[in-house]
Amino acid sequence: IHVVVIGGGPGGYPAAIRAAQIGAQVTIIENRDMGGTCLNRGCIPTKALLQSARFFTQIKTAQDFGVVTGDVKLDFAKAMQQKAKVVKRLVVGVGSLLKSNNVKVIKGTATLTDPSTVVIKETNEQIKADRLIIATGSVPAKPSCEGIDLPGVITTDDALELTALPKSIIILGSHIFGVEFAQIFHSMGVQVTLVESGAQILQGEDAELVKSYANGMIKDGIAVITQAQIKRIAAAGSELSLSYADASGEKTVTAEKILCGGKQKPYYAGLGIEKLGIKTAADGAITVSNTMQTSSPTVYAI
């Protein structure tokens, strides 16, 4: 049996390895770097930057504990280099795991022409499969509002490729990524404003824990605005202004950058699931059974 996995993230590559371990011939297709969002644009790089931010904060306050360090400065370029080094090491590790399990790796963009055929866009190569696993993951979602596409409005992907720290930043949304970036930027000396439409940051998490956490962020100097309905973004000289409404009316905050720090959204643009009649949910996620089977019997999805 030939299993083709489309996407090399933390859903796709373990599926490929496990399928190979139980006897399948396996091909995995990835159009970017192995490891997906988690390794390249999410969990791992943000943790590397959080570690840099943590060291910087600890050293700045070391004199409170009798440790004299002198003038402490943050080398943002070096922090980003360290982040890239950590990411590269783990991506290479994933590649080694796939190789040692005899998984064939193709770098390219996959398109489905029928439930058993994948075409590689860049080379026009056709691959036949007995089973397909869609593991194309997610991409950053931008809220719908006027001015959202202005220069200076960035996604979390963009934030991980910055070459210099902004002096100030507004973060829209307080999902995990938004809160992480608020901590990273604040610890590195950036003026941070976190704007959330709901009643609390980290919606869906335990309210008591979130309240304690939010109070800690505010005490540290991060401005946290909740129950804010975003109206528009506009250019304001060398900065951007965000207009929002709360219980007391419409207000405006300004910053050098605005970061969309809300949830990710499912990604399968150009894959061709529509041609196969694969059903999706209201939020765009592919609908699957309890065995991860889609509405197309030979196609599964992470």
Salt bridges, closest charged atoms under 4 A:
ASP149 OD1 - LYS142 NZ 3.76
GLU161 OE2 - LYS83 NZ 3.89
GLU180 OE2 - LYS47 NZ 2.55
ASP246 OD2 - LYS251 NZ 2.97
GLU250 OE2 - ARG232 NH1 2.77
